[in-house]
Amino acid sequence: MSTIQFRTDETTKAQSNAIFQTLGITMSDAINMFLRQSILHGGLPFELKIPKYNEVTLAALADMEQSKGKGIQGKSVSAALADLKAGDDE
């Protein structure tokens, strides 16, 4: 057996530990799974990418969620944009 030490913030540790406990595994089990999967994949066992939603998009999605049922009326993009502009005046 070998020992690995690493640092993480308290919030990350607590949140991930809660997930692992729910799954019935320890932090050490989870880290070992990650290491073994890295070996099997010949790299990281997941894709690294920048999230496609920025703060503006997320705010727009939240706004749409709040206005469920109201919708944007119009049969074309230009009509929908006109409805959006008209909503700004209200």
PDB file of N, CA, C and O in Angstrom:
ATOM      1  N   MET A   1       0.840  -1.193   0.000  1.00  0.00           N
ATOM      2  CA  MET A   1       0.000   0.000   0.000  1.00  0.00           C
ATOM      3  C   MET A   1       0.873   1.241   0.000  1.00  0.00           C
ATOM      4  O   MET A   1       1.971   1.259   0.557  1.00  0.00           O
ATOM      5  N   SER A   2       0.357   2.267  -0.636  1.00  0.00           N
ATOM      6  CA  SER A   2       1.048   3.545  -0.708  1.00  0.00           C
ATOM      7  C   SER A   2       0.073   4.628  -0.256  1.00  0.00           C
ATOM      8  O   SER A   2      -1.139   4.477  -0.403  1.00  0.00           O
ATOM      9  N   THR A   3       0.596   5.705   0.287  1.00  0.00           N
ATOM     10  CA  THR A   3      -0.235   6.805   0.765  1.00  0.00           C
ATOM     11  C   THR A   3      -0.108   7.995  -0.170  1.00  0.00           C
ATOM     12  O   THR A   3       0.990   8.359  -0.592  1.00  0.00           O
ATOM     13  N   ILE A   4      -1.249   8.595  -0.486  1.00  0.00           N
ATOM     14  CA  ILE A   4      -1.278   9.821  -1.278  1.00  0.00           C
ATOM     15  C   ILE A   4      -1.974  10.877  -0.427  1.00  0.00           C
ATOM     16  O   ILE A   4      -3.017  10.610   0.171  1.00  0.00           O
ATOM     17  N   GLN A   5      -1.404  12.059  -0.373  1.00  0.00           N
ATOM     18  CA  GLN A   5      -2.040  13.176   0.319  1.00  0.00           C
ATOM     19  C   GLN A   5      -2.372  14.248  -0.699  1.00  0.00           C
ATOM     20  O   GLN A   5      -1.591  14.499  -1.616  1.00  0.00           O
ATOM     21  N   PHE A   6      -3.520  14.880  -0.545  1.00  0.00           N
ATOM     22  CA  PHE A   6      -3.868  15.996  -1.405  1.00  0.00           C
ATOM     23  C   PHE A   6      -4.699  16.988  -0.614  1.00  0.00           C
ATOM     24  O   PHE A   6      -5.248  16.665   0.439  1.00  0.00           O
ATOM     25  N   ARG A   7      -4.782  18.197  -1.138  1.00  0.00           N
ATOM     26  CA  ARG A   7      -5.531  19.252  -0.463  1.00  0.00           C
ATOM     27  C   ARG A   7      -6.760  19.621  -1.286  1.00  0.00           C
ATOM     28  O   ARG A   7      -6.736  19.624  -2.517  1.00  0.00           O
ATOM     29  N   THR A   8      -7.826  19.929  -0.569  1.00  0.00           N
ATOM     30  CA  THR A   8      -9.050  20.436  -1.178  1.00  0.00           C
ATOM     31  C   THR A   8      -9.743  21.316  -0.153  1.00  0.00           C
ATOM     32  O   THR A   8      -9.428  21.257   1.036  1.00  0.00           O
ATOM     33  N   ASP A   9     -10.669  22.117  -0.600  1.00  0.00           N
ATOM     34  CA  ASP A   9     -11.358  22.986   0.350  1.00  0.00           C
ATOM     35  C   ASP A   9     -12.410  22.183   1.122  1.00  0.00           C
ATOM     36  O   ASP A   9     -12.835  21.116   0.680  1.00  0.00           O
ATOM     37  N   GLU A  10     -12.819  22.704   2.271  1.00  0.00           N
ATOM     38  CA  GLU A  10     -13.745  22.005   3.161  1.00  0.00           C
ATOM     39  C   GLU A  10     -15.090  21.716   2.492  1.00  0.00           C
ATOM     40  O   GLU A  10     -15.666  20.646   2.691  1.00  0.00           O
ATOM     41  N   THR A  11     -15.587  22.664   1.702  1.00  0.00           N
ATOM     42  CA  THR A  11     -16.882  22.478   1.058  1.00  0.00           C
ATOM     43  C   THR A  11     -16.842  21.318   0.074  1.00  0.00           C
ATOM     44  O   THR A  11     -17.736  20.472   0.069  1.00  0.00           O
ATOM     45  N   THR A  12     -15.810  21.277  -0.754  1.00  0.00           N
ATOM     46  CA  THR A  12     -15.666  20.183  -1.724  1.00  0.00           C
ATOM     47  C   THR A  12     -15.558  18.849  -1.003  1.00  0.00           C
ATOM     48  O   THR A  12     -16.174  17.861  -1.405  1.00  0.00           O
ATOM     49  N   LYS A  13     -14.782  18.830   0.050  1.00  0.00           N
ATOM     50  CA  LYS A  13     -14.605  17.598   0.827  1.00  0.00           C
ATOM     51  C   LYS A  13     -15.931  17.139   1.418  1.00  0.00           C
ATOM     52  O   LYS A  13     -16.284  15.965   1.306  1.00  0.00           O
ATOM     53  N   ALA A  14     -16.657  18.037   2.035  1.00  0.00           N
ATOM     54  CA  ALA A  14     -17.920  17.676   2.689  1.00  0.00           C
ATOM     55  C   ALA A  14     -18.964  17.225   1.674  1.00  0.00           C
ATOM     56  O   ALA A  14     -19.642  16.219   1.882  1.00  0.00           O
ATOM     57  N   GLN A  15     -19.096  17.975   0.566  1.00  0.00           N
ATOM     58  CA  GLN A  15     -20.102  17.625  -0.441  1.00  0.00           C
ATOM     59  C   GLN A  15     -19.796  16.291  -1.106  1.00  0.00           C
ATOM     60  O   GLN A  15     -20.693  15.470  -1.301  1.00  0.00           O
ATOM     61  N   SER A  16     -18.533  16.073  -1.452  1.00  0.00           N
ATOM     62  CA  SER A  16     -18.182  14.813  -2.109  1.00  0.00           C
ATOM     63  C   SER A  16     -18.291  13.654  -1.122  1.00  0.00           C
ATOM     64  O   SER A  16     -18.723  12.565  -1.501  1.00  0.00           O
ATOM     65  N   ASN A  17     -17.908  13.867   0.130  1.00  0.00           N
ATOM     66  CA  ASN A  17     -17.994  12.812   1.135  1.00  0.00           C
ATOM     67  C   ASN A  17     -19.445  12.394   1.370  1.00  0.00           C
ATOM     68  O   ASN A  17     -19.728  11.213   1.573  1.00  0.00           O
ATOM     69  N   ALA A  18     -20.365  13.364   1.343  1.00  0.00           N
ATOM     70  CA  ALA A  18     -21.788  13.043   1.507  1.00  0.00           C
ATOM     71  C   ALA A  18     -22.268  12.148   0.363  1.00  0.00           C
ATOM     72  O   ALA A  18     -23.032  11.209   0.586  1.00  0.00           O
ATOM     73  N   ILE A  19     -21.825  12.437  -0.849  1.00  0.00           N
ATOM     74  CA  ILE A  19     -22.190  11.609  -2.004  1.00  0.00           C
ATOM     75  C   ILE A  19     -21.626  10.205  -1.840  1.00  0.00           C
ATOM     76  O   ILE A  19     -22.332   9.219  -2.055  1.00  0.00           O
ATOM     77  N   PHE A  20     -20.365  10.113  -1.462  1.00  0.00           N
ATOM     78  CA  PHE A  20     -19.721   8.805  -1.311  1.00  0.00           C
ATOM     79  C   PHE A  20     -20.398   7.984  -0.221  1.00  0.00           C
ATOM     80  O   PHE A  20     -20.574   6.776  -0.376  1.00  0.00           O
ATOM     81  N   GLN A  21     -20.779   8.625   0.880  1.00  0.00           N
ATOM     82  CA  GLN A  21     -21.474   7.913   1.956  1.00  0.00           C
ATOM     83  C   GLN A  21     -22.798   7.355   1.456  1.00  0.00           C
ATOM     84  O   GLN A  21     -23.170   6.230   1.789  1.00  0.00           O
ATOM     85  N   THR A  22     -23.514   8.147   0.651  1.00  0.00           N
ATOM     86  CA  THR A  22     -24.779   7.689   0.077  1.00  0.00           C
ATOM     87  C   THR A  22     -24.555   6.464  -0.805  1.00  0.00           C
ATOM     88  O   THR A  22     -25.381   5.553  -0.846  1.00  0.00           O
ATOM     89  N   LEU A  23     -23.423   6.459  -1.510  1.00  0.00           N
ATOM     90  CA  LEU A  23     -23.091   5.327  -2.382  1.00  0.00           C
ATOM     91  C   LEU A  23     -22.493   4.146  -1.614  1.00  0.00           C
ATOM     92  O   LEU A  23     -22.292   3.071  -2.180  1.00  0.00           O
ATOM     93  N   GLY A  24     -22.213   4.348  -0.340  1.00  0.00           N
ATOM     94  CA  GLY A  24     -21.647   3.276   0.486  1.00  0.00           C
ATOM     95  C   GLY A  24     -20.163   3.060   0.279  1.00  0.00           C
ATOM     96  O   GLY A  24     -19.651   1.964   0.507  1.00  0.00           O
ATOM     97  N   ILE A  25     -19.460   4.121  -0.159  1.00  0.00           N
ATOM     98  CA  ILE A  25     -18.013   4.013  -0.334  1.00  0.00           C
ATOM     99  C   ILE A  25     -17.320   5.120   0.455  1.00  0.00           C
ATOM    100  O   ILE A  25     -17.940   6.106   0.852  1.00  0.00           O
ATOM    101  N   THR A  26     -16.046   4.934   0.669  1.00  0.00           N
ATOM    102  CA  THR A  26     -15.256   5.936   1.382  1.00  0.00           C
ATOM    103  C   THR A  26     -14.585   6.874   0.380  1.00  0.00           C
ATOM    104  O   THR A  26     -14.573   6.618  -0.824  1.00  0.00           O
ATOM    105  N   MET A  27     -14.036   7.952   0.900  1.00  0.00           N
ATOM    106  CA  MET A  27     -13.268   8.874   0.064  1.00  0.00           C
ATOM    107  C   MET A  27     -12.109   8.119  -0.580  1.00  0.00           C
ATOM    108  O   MET A  27     -11.811   8.312  -1.759  1.00  0.00           O
ATOM    109  N   SER A  28     -11.466   7.271   0.191  1.00  0.00           N
ATOM    110  CA  SER A  28     -10.344   6.485  -0.323  1.00  0.00           C
ATOM    111  C   SER A  28     -10.801   5.556  -1.450  1.00  0.00           C
ATOM    112  O   SER A  28     -10.111   5.424  -2.460  1.00  0.00           O
ATOM    113  N   ASP A  29     -11.962   4.910  -1.283  1.00  0.00           N
ATOM    114  CA  ASP A  29     -12.516   4.056  -2.344  1.00  0.00           C
ATOM    115  C   ASP A  29     -12.732   4.865  -3.621  1.00  0.00           C
ATOM    116  O   ASP A  29     -12.373   4.427  -4.714  1.00  0.00           O
ATOM    117  N   ALA A  30     -13.324   6.055  -3.468  1.00  0.00           N
ATOM    118  CA  ALA A  30     -13.627   6.900  -4.627  1.00  0.00           C
ATOM    119  C   ALA A  30     -12.350   7.317  -5.349  1.00  0.00           C
ATOM    120  O   ALA A  30     -12.289   7.295  -6.579  1.00  0.00           O
ATOM    121  N   ILE A  31     -11.344   7.692  -4.591  1.00  0.00           N
ATOM    122  CA  ILE A  31     -10.075   8.104  -5.209  1.00  0.00           C
ATOM    123  C   ILE A  31      -9.430   6.920  -5.924  1.00  0.00           C
ATOM    124  O   ILE A  31      -8.892   7.076  -7.020  1.00  0.00           O
ATOM    125  N   ASN A  32      -9.479   5.740  -5.311  1.00  0.00           N
ATOM    126  CA  ASN A  32      -8.932   4.551  -5.959  1.00  0.00           C
ATOM    127  C   ASN A  32      -9.693   4.215  -7.242  1.00  0.00           C
ATOM    128  O   ASN A  32      -9.088   3.800  -8.231  1.00  0.00           O
ATOM    129  N   MET A  33     -11.012   4.391  -7.230  1.00  0.00           N
ATOM    130  CA  MET A  33     -11.800   4.169  -8.449  1.00  0.00           C
ATOM    131  C   MET A  33     -11.370   5.136  -9.541  1.00  0.00           C
ATOM    132  O   MET A  33     -11.200   4.748 -10.697  1.00  0.00           O
ATOM    133  N   PHE A  34     -11.193   6.409  -9.162  1.00  0.00           N
ATOM    134  CA  PHE A  34     -10.742   7.410 -10.128  1.00  0.00           C
ATOM    135  C   PHE A  34      -9.380   7.012 -10.713  1.00  0.00           C
ATOM    136  O   PHE A  34      -9.190   7.076 -11.927  1.00  0.00           O
ATOM    137  N   LEU A  35      -8.445   6.608  -9.870  1.00  0.00           N
ATOM    138  CA  LEU A  35      -7.107   6.233 -10.347  1.00  0.00           C
ATOM    139  C   LEU A  35      -7.168   5.018 -11.273  1.00  0.00           C
ATOM    140  O   LEU A  35      -6.508   4.995 -12.311  1.00  0.00           O
ATOM    141  N   ARG A  36      -7.959   4.008 -10.898  1.00  0.00           N
ATOM    142  CA  ARG A  36      -8.073   2.811 -11.741  1.00  0.00           C
ATOM    143  C   ARG A  36      -8.731   3.128 -13.085  1.00  0.00           C
ATOM    144  O   ARG A  36      -8.316   2.610 -14.122  1.00  0.00           O
ATOM    145  N   GLN A  37      -9.758   3.983 -13.063  1.00  0.00           N
ATOM    146  CA  GLN A  37     -10.405   4.370 -14.313  1.00  0.00           C
ATOM    147  C   GLN A  37      -9.451   5.189 -15.191  1.00  0.00           C
ATOM    148  O   GLN A  37      -9.482   5.073 -16.416  1.00  0.00           O
ATOM    149  N   SER A  38      -8.619   6.002 -14.576  1.00  0.00           N
ATOM    150  CA  SER A  38      -7.616   6.763 -15.333  1.00  0.00           C
ATOM    151  C   SER A  38      -6.666   5.820 -16.052  1.00  0.00           C
ATOM    152  O   SER A  38      -6.303   6.051 -17.206  1.00  0.00           O
ATOM    153  N   ILE A  39      -6.268   4.759 -15.369  1.00  0.00           N
ATOM    154  CA  ILE A  39      -5.378   3.763 -15.974  1.00  0.00           C
ATOM    155  C   ILE A  39      -6.087   3.062 -17.135  1.00  0.00           C
ATOM    156  O   ILE A  39      -5.512   2.907 -18.213  1.00  0.00           O
ATOM    157  N   LEU A  40      -7.341   2.637 -16.914  1.00  0.00           N
ATOM    158  CA  LEU A  40      -8.102   1.942 -17.960  1.00  0.00           C
ATOM    159  C   LEU A  40      -8.329   2.813 -19.196  1.00  0.00           C
ATOM    160  O   LEU A  40      -8.284   2.321 -20.324  1.00  0.00           O
ATOM    161  N   HIS A  41      -8.573   4.123 -18.977  1.00  0.00           N
ATOM    162  CA  HIS A  41      -8.826   5.044 -20.077  1.00  0.00           C
ATOM    163  C   HIS A  41      -7.535   5.578 -20.705  1.00  0.00           C
ATOM    164  O   HIS A  41      -7.564   6.150 -21.795  1.00  0.00           O
ATOM    165  N   GLY A  42      -6.424   5.394 -20.028  1.00  0.00           N
ATOM    166  CA  GLY A  42      -5.174   5.959 -20.531  1.00  0.00           C
ATOM    167  C   GLY A  42      -5.182   7.476 -20.428  1.00  0.00           C
ATOM    168  O   GLY A  42      -4.533   8.156 -21.222  1.00  0.00           O
ATOM    169  N   GLY A  43      -5.898   8.000 -19.476  1.00  0.00           N
ATOM    170  CA  GLY A  43      -6.046   9.444 -19.260  1.00  0.00           C
ATOM    171  C   GLY A  43      -7.166   9.680 -18.275  1.00  0.00           C
ATOM    172  O   GLY A  43      -7.574   8.770 -17.553  1.00  0.00           O
ATOM    173  N   LEU A  44      -7.655  10.886 -18.247  1.00  0.00           N
ATOM    174  CA  LEU A  44      -8.758  11.180 -17.337  1.00  0.00           C
ATOM    175  C   LEU A  44     -10.006  10.423 -17.781  1.00  0.00           C
ATOM    176  O   LEU A  44     -10.276  10.335 -18.979  1.00  0.00           O
ATOM    177  N   PRO A  45     -10.769   9.877 -16.841  1.00  0.00           N
ATOM    178  CA  PRO A  45     -11.937   9.071 -17.204  1.00  0.00           C
ATOM    179  C   PRO A  45     -13.196   9.891 -17.495  1.00  0.00           C
ATOM    180  O   PRO A  45     -14.315   9.392 -17.380  1.00  0.00           O
ATOM    181  N   PHE A  46     -12.999  11.128 -17.867  1.00  0.00           N
ATOM    182  CA  PHE A  46     -14.115  11.995 -18.235  1.00  0.00           C
ATOM    183  C   PHE A  46     -13.584  13.072 -19.154  1.00  0.00           C
ATOM    184  O   PHE A  46     -12.382  13.332 -19.209  1.00  0.00           O
ATOM    185  N   GLU A  47     -14.511  13.701 -19.883  1.00  0.00           N
ATOM    186  CA  GLU A  47     -14.142  14.738 -20.833  1.00  0.00           C
ATOM    187  C   GLU A  47     -14.003  16.075 -20.113  1.00  0.00           C
ATOM    188  O   GLU A  47     -14.854  16.445 -19.304  1.00  0.00           O
ATOM    189  N   LEU A  48     -12.937  16.787 -20.408  1.00  0.00           N
ATOM    190  CA  LEU A  48     -12.759  18.132 -19.870  1.00  0.00           C
ATOM    191  C   LEU A  48     -13.211  19.133 -20.917  1.00  0.00           C
ATOM    192  O   LEU A  48     -12.734  19.115 -22.052  1.00  0.00           O
ATOM    193  N   LYS A  49     -14.135  20.008 -20.531  1.00  0.00           N
ATOM    194  CA  LYS A  49     -14.569  21.033 -21.459  1.00  0.00           C
ATOM    195  C   LYS A  49     -15.143  22.208 -20.677  1.00  0.00           C
ATOM    196  O   LYS A  49     -15.536  22.071 -19.518  1.00  0.00           O
ATOM    197  N   ILE A  50     -15.183  23.333 -21.316  1.00  0.00           N
ATOM    198  CA  ILE A  50     -15.736  24.535 -20.713  1.00  0.00           C
ATOM    199  C   ILE A  50     -17.245  24.454 -20.833  1.00  0.00           C
ATOM    200  O   ILE A  50     -17.758  24.172 -21.916  1.00  0.00           O
ATOM    201  N   PRO A  51     -17.981  24.696 -19.733  1.00  0.00           N
ATOM    202  CA  PRO A  51     -19.448  24.647 -19.825  1.00  0.00           C
ATOM    203  C   PRO A  51     -19.955  25.615 -20.886  1.00  0.00           C
ATOM    204  O   PRO A  51     -19.448  26.730 -21.016  1.00  0.00           O
ATOM    205  N   LYS A  52     -20.961  25.179 -21.644  1.00  0.00           N
ATOM    206  CA  LYS A  52     -21.445  26.002 -22.743  1.00  0.00           C
ATOM    207  C   LYS A  52     -22.396  27.101 -22.283  1.00  0.00           C
ATOM    208  O   LYS A  52     -22.725  27.998 -23.059  1.00  0.00           O
ATOM    209  N   TYR A  53     -22.835  27.042 -21.038  1.00  0.00           N
ATOM    210  CA  TYR A  53     -23.746  28.060 -20.543  1.00  0.00           C
ATOM    211  C   TYR A  53     -23.002  29.044 -19.654  1.00  0.00           C
ATOM    212  O   TYR A  53     -22.418  28.663 -18.640  1.00  0.00           O
ATOM    213  N   ASN A  54     -23.031  30.316 -20.047  1.00  0.00           N
ATOM    214  CA  ASN A  54     -22.421  31.343 -19.217  1.00  0.00           C
ATOM    215  C   ASN A  54     -23.497  31.947 -18.316  1.00  0.00           C
ATOM    216  O   ASN A  54     -24.652  31.523 -18.359  1.00  0.00           O
ATOM    217  N   GLU A  55     -23.127  32.922 -17.512  1.00  0.00           N
ATOM    218  CA  GLU A  55     -24.061  33.520 -16.552  1.00  0.00           C
ATOM    219  C   GLU A  55     -25.275  34.137 -17.247  1.00  0.00           C
ATOM    220  O   GLU A  55     -26.394  34.041 -16.743  1.00  0.00           O
ATOM    221  N   VAL A  56     -25.059  34.763 -18.392  1.00  0.00           N
ATOM    222  CA  VAL A  56     -26.166  35.405 -19.117  1.00  0.00           C
ATOM    223  C   VAL A  56     -27.160  34.345 -19.594  1.00  0.00           C
ATOM    224  O   VAL A  56     -28.371  34.514 -19.451  1.00  0.00           O
ATOM    225  N   THR A  57     -26.646  33.261 -20.157  1.00  0.00           N
ATOM    226  CA  THR A  57     -27.520  32.197 -20.643  1.00  0.00           C
ATOM    227  C   THR A  57     -28.275  31.550 -19.491  1.00  0.00           C
ATOM    228  O   THR A  57     -29.473  31.292 -19.598  1.00  0.00           O
ATOM    229  N   LEU A  58     -27.579  31.288 -18.391  1.00  0.00           N
ATOM    230  CA  LEU A  58     -28.234  30.680 -17.234  1.00  0.00           C
ATOM    231  C   LEU A  58     -29.329  31.582 -16.676  1.00  0.00           C
ATOM    232  O   LEU A  58     -30.384  31.101 -16.262  1.00  0.00           O
ATOM    233  N   ALA A  59     -29.080  32.890 -16.664  1.00  0.00           N
ATOM    234  CA  ALA A  59     -30.099  33.836 -16.192  1.00  0.00           C
ATOM    235  C   ALA A  59     -31.310  33.815 -17.119  1.00  0.00           C
ATOM    236  O   ALA A  59     -32.449  33.871 -16.655  1.00  0.00           O
ATOM    237  N   ALA A  60     -31.070  33.735 -18.422  1.00  0.00           N
ATOM    238  CA  ALA A  60     -32.168  33.682 -19.398  1.00  0.00           C
ATOM    239  C   ALA A  60     -32.969  32.394 -19.225  1.00  0.00           C
ATOM    240  O   ALA A  60     -34.197  32.414 -19.301  1.00  0.00           O
ATOM    241  N   LEU A  61     -32.284  31.278 -18.996  1.00  0.00           N
ATOM    242  CA  LEU A  61     -32.977  30.009 -18.786  1.00  0.00           C
ATOM    243  C   LEU A  61     -33.826  30.060 -17.512  1.00  0.00           C
ATOM    244  O   LEU A  61     -34.949  29.555 -17.490  1.00  0.00           O
ATOM    245  N   ALA A  62     -33.287  30.669 -16.457  1.00  0.00           N
ATOM    246  CA  ALA A  62     -34.037  30.810 -15.199  1.00  0.00           C
ATOM    247  C   ALA A  62     -35.262  31.685 -15.411  1.00  0.00           C
ATOM    248  O   ALA A  62     -36.332  31.405 -14.871  1.00  0.00           O
ATOM    249  N   ASP A  63     -35.105  32.743 -16.196  1.00  0.00           N
ATOM    250  CA  ASP A  63     -36.219  33.636 -16.493  1.00  0.00           C
ATOM    251  C   ASP A  63     -37.305  32.895 -17.275  1.00  0.00           C
ATOM    252  O   ASP A  63     -38.495  33.066 -17.013  1.00  0.00           O
ATOM    253  N   MET A  64     -36.885  32.074 -18.231  1.00  0.00           N
ATOM    254  CA  MET A  64     -37.845  31.282 -19.005  1.00  0.00           C
ATOM    255  C   MET A  64     -38.585  30.302 -18.098  1.00  0.00           C
ATOM    256  O   MET A  64     -39.790  30.096 -18.240  1.00  0.00           O
ATOM    257  N   GLU A  65     -37.853  29.707 -17.173  1.00  0.00           N
ATOM    258  CA  GLU A  65     -38.459  28.748 -16.250  1.00  0.00           C
ATOM    259  C   GLU A  65     -39.536  29.425 -15.401  1.00  0.00           C
ATOM    260  O   GLU A  65     -40.590  28.842 -15.147  1.00  0.00           O
ATOM    261  N   GLN A  66     -39.266  30.653 -14.966  1.00  0.00           N
ATOM    262  CA  GLN A  66     -40.225  31.392 -14.136  1.00  0.00           C
ATOM    263  C   GLN A  66     -41.460  31.795 -14.933  1.00  0.00           C
ATOM    264  O   GLN A  66     -42.542  31.923 -14.360  1.00  0.00           O
ATOM    265  N   SER A  67     -41.323  31.995 -16.230  1.00  0.00           N
ATOM    266  CA  SER A  67     -42.450  32.460 -17.041  1.00  0.00           C
ATOM    267  C   SER A  67     -43.150  31.315 -17.765  1.00  0.00           C
ATOM    268  O   SER A  67     -43.800  31.528 -18.789  1.00  0.00           O
ATOM    269  N   LYS A  68     -43.017  30.104 -17.235  1.00  0.00           N
ATOM    270  CA  LYS A  68     -43.662  28.943 -17.864  1.00  0.00           C
ATOM    271  C   LYS A  68     -45.143  29.215 -18.093  1.00  0.00           C
ATOM    272  O   LYS A  68     -45.824  29.773 -17.232  1.00  0.00           O
ATOM    273  N   GLY A  69     -45.624  28.822 -19.242  1.00  0.00           N
ATOM    274  CA  GLY A  69     -47.027  28.988 -19.553  1.00  0.00           C
ATOM    275  C   GLY A  69     -47.325  30.297 -20.251  1.00  0.00           C
ATOM    276  O   GLY A  69     -48.307  30.390 -20.987  1.00  0.00           O
ATOM    277  N   LYS A  70     -46.510  31.301 -20.041  1.00  0.00           N
ATOM    278  CA  LYS A  70     -46.747  32.589 -20.687  1.00  0.00           C
ATOM    279  C   LYS A  70     -46.247  32.532 -22.123  1.00  0.00           C
ATOM    280  O   LYS A  70     -46.955  32.933 -23.047  1.00  0.00           O
ATOM    281  N   GLY A  71     -45.032  32.036 -22.312  1.00  0.00           N
ATOM    282  CA  GLY A  71     -44.457  31.834 -23.627  1.00  0.00           C
ATOM    283  C   GLY A  71     -44.258  33.104 -24.426  1.00  0.00           C
ATOM    284  O   GLY A  71     -44.668  34.192 -24.022  1.00  0.00           O
ATOM    285  N   ILE A  72     -43.631  32.941 -25.547  1.00  0.00           N
ATOM    286  CA  ILE A  72     -43.418  34.033 -26.501  1.00  0.00           C
ATOM    287  C   ILE A  72     -44.293  33.745 -27.695  1.00  0.00           C
ATOM    288  O   ILE A  72     -44.189  32.678 -28.299  1.00  0.00           O
ATOM    289  N   GLN A  73     -45.156  34.681 -28.045  1.00  0.00           N
ATOM    290  CA  GLN A  73     -46.069  34.490 -29.165  1.00  0.00           C
ATOM    291  C   GLN A  73     -45.397  34.926 -30.460  1.00  0.00           C
ATOM    292  O   GLN A  73     -44.675  35.924 -30.477  1.00  0.00           O
ATOM    293  N   GLY A  74     -45.620  34.207 -31.521  1.00  0.00           N
ATOM    294  CA  GLY A  74     -45.059  34.568 -32.817  1.00  0.00           C
ATOM    295  C   GLY A  74     -44.720  33.340 -33.615  1.00  0.00           C
ATOM    296  O   GLY A  74     -44.388  32.296 -33.054  1.00  0.00           O
ATOM    297  N   LYS A  75     -44.803  33.461 -34.938  1.00  0.00           N
ATOM    298  CA  LYS A  75     -44.535  32.321 -35.795  1.00  0.00           C
ATOM    299  C   LYS A  75     -43.151  32.366 -36.408  1.00  0.00           C
ATOM    300  O   LYS A  75     -42.740  31.428 -37.090  1.00  0.00           O
ATOM    301  N   SER A  76     -42.431  33.447 -36.170  1.00  0.00           N
ATOM    302  CA  SER A  76     -41.088  33.551 -36.740  1.00  0.00           C
ATOM    303  C   SER A  76     -40.157  34.124 -35.682  1.00  0.00           C
ATOM    304  O   SER A  76     -40.601  34.652 -34.662  1.00  0.00           O
ATOM    305  N   VAL A  77     -38.880  34.014 -35.938  1.00  0.00           N
ATOM    306  CA  VAL A  77     -37.890  34.566 -35.020  1.00  0.00           C
ATOM    307  C   VAL A  77     -38.075  36.071 -34.892  1.00  0.00           C
ATOM    308  O   VAL A  77     -38.004  36.610 -33.788  1.00  0.00           O
ATOM    309  N   SER A  78     -38.307  36.749 -35.995  1.00  0.00           N
ATOM    310  CA  SER A  78     -38.468  38.209 -35.939  1.00  0.00           C
ATOM    311  C   SER A  78     -39.716  38.582 -35.132  1.00  0.00           C
ATOM    312  O   SER A  78     -39.711  39.574 -34.403  1.00  0.00           O
ATOM    313  N   ALA A  79     -40.787  37.785 -35.263  1.00  0.00           N
ATOM    314  CA  ALA A  79     -41.999  38.054 -34.482  1.00  0.00           C
ATOM    315  C   ALA A  79     -41.745  37.804 -33.000  1.00  0.00           C
ATOM    316  O   ALA A  79     -42.207  38.567 -32.152  1.00  0.00           O
ATOM    317  N   ALA A  80     -41.013  36.741 -32.686  1.00  0.00           N
ATOM    318  CA  ALA A  80     -40.693  36.444 -31.290  1.00  0.00           C
ATOM    319  C   ALA A  80     -39.826  37.546 -30.701  1.00  0.00           C
ATOM    320  O   ALA A  80     -40.039  37.955 -29.560  1.00  0.00           O
ATOM    321  N   LEU A  81     -38.851  38.032 -31.461  1.00  0.00           N
ATOM    322  CA  LEU A  81     -37.998  39.127 -30.993  1.00  0.00           C
ATOM    323  C   LEU A  81     -38.823  40.396 -30.782  1.00  0.00           C
ATOM    324  O   LEU A  81     -38.583  41.149 -29.839  1.00  0.00           O
ATOM    325  N   ALA A  82     -39.791  40.625 -31.658  1.00  0.00           N
ATOM    326  CA  ALA A  82     -40.670  41.788 -31.495  1.00  0.00           C
ATOM    327  C   ALA A  82     -41.457  41.666 -30.201  1.00  0.00           C
ATOM    328  O   ALA A  82     -41.621  42.651 -29.481  1.00  0.00           O
ATOM    329  N   ASP A  83     -41.955  40.448 -29.891  1.00  0.00           N
ATOM    330  CA  ASP A  83     -42.670  40.229 -28.635  1.00  0.00           C
ATOM    331  C   ASP A  83     -41.766  40.479 -27.433  1.00  0.00           C
ATOM    332  O   ASP A  83     -42.199  41.048 -26.431  1.00  0.00           O
ATOM    333  N   LEU A  84     -40.517  40.054 -27.537  1.00  0.00           N
ATOM    334  CA  LEU A  84     -39.574  40.275 -26.440  1.00  0.00           C
ATOM    335  C   LEU A  84     -39.338  41.762 -26.230  1.00  0.00           C
ATOM    336  O   LEU A  84     -39.339  42.246 -25.098  1.00  0.00           O
ATOM    337  N   LYS A  85     -39.135  42.485 -27.331  1.00  0.00           N
ATOM    338  CA  LYS A  85     -38.912  43.942 -27.224  1.00  0.00           C
ATOM    339  C   LYS A  85     -40.136  44.622 -26.624  1.00  0.00           C
ATOM    340  O   LYS A  85     -40.002  45.530 -25.803  1.00  0.00           O
ATOM    341  N   ALA A  86     -41.331  44.187 -27.028  1.00  0.00           N
ATOM    342  CA  ALA A  86     -42.563  44.774 -26.500  1.00  0.00           C
ATOM    343  C   ALA A  86     -42.666  44.515 -25.000  1.00  0.00           C
ATOM    344  O   ALA A  86     -43.183  45.355 -24.263  1.00  0.00           O
ATOM    345  N   GLY A  87     -42.180  43.367 -24.541  1.00  0.00           N
ATOM    346  CA  GLY A  87     -42.193  43.035 -23.118  1.00  0.00           C
ATOM    347  C   GLY A  87     -41.282  43.929 -22.305  1.00  0.00           C
ATOM    348  O   GLY A  87     -41.525  44.139 -21.116  1.00  0.00           O
ATOM    349  N   ASP A  88     -40.227  44.466 -22.924  1.00  0.00           N
ATOM    350  CA  ASP A  88     -39.301  45.377 -22.216  1.00  0.00           C
ATOM    351  C   ASP A  88     -39.969  46.696 -21.875  1.00  0.00           C
ATOM    352  O   ASP A  88     -39.582  47.359 -20.913  1.00  0.00           O
ATOM    353  N   ASP A  89     -40.981  47.087 -22.664  1.00  0.00           N
ATOM    354  CA  ASP A  89     -41.654  48.366 -22.456  1.00  0.00           C
ATOM    355  C   ASP A  89     -42.666  48.298 -21.320  1.00  0.00           C
ATOM    356  O   ASP A  89     -43.091  49.329 -20.797  1.00  0.00           O
ATOM    357  N   GLU A  90     -43.054  47.074 -20.938  1.00  0.00           N
ATOM    358  CA  GLU A  90     -44.085  46.916 -19.898  1.00  0.00           C
ATOM    359  C   GLU A  90     -43.550  47.160 -18.521  1.00  0.00           C
ATOM    360  O   GLU A  90     -44.293  47.066 -17.544  1.00  0.00           O
TER     361      GLU A  90
END
